[in-house]
Amino acid sequence: MPLSIYMYTYPRKDASSGRALPNHWSFFIQTNAATNDGLEYQIHGAPGSFYYSGAEKAKLNKSAGLEIGTISSESLDAFAALLGTIAIDNSRAGTAWNSQDWALGAIKELFLRQWIWYDGATIKAWLEEETTMR
């Protein structure tokens, strides 16, 4: 039975100023619908020091989840490995590059492999925030 792939977002704030930051984007694959358990895939860190560490056990309980595709359980390792190949821009601290950029790069590759149903422009439009945040 195919597993659902979701794009998840949640709001963030600057710890020192309280200013709203762009939403964090991550992927979630639901491995158990009864318990909402699954695997989350995301980058961690801050501008200049982002990193991807692979699949993390998680529960489907964050806000703004959007189902974007399906994948077989046999392809989970390939999914995680593909995300590990997505470029991370750590060239300069303080740049505007963030998890949304990483996720959009991943979406392009996932769409080409037909693991997700929508392209990056469509998903970005659905998850669009106020432009004043970016």
Buried (B, 14 or more C-beta within 10 A) or exposed (E): EEBBBBBBBEEBEEEEEEEBBBBBBBBBBBBEEEEEEBBBBBBEBEBEEBEBEEBEEBEBEBEBBBBBBBBEEEBBEEBBEBBEEBEBBBEEEEEEBBBBBBBBBBBEBBBEEEBBBBBBEBBBEEBEBEEEEE
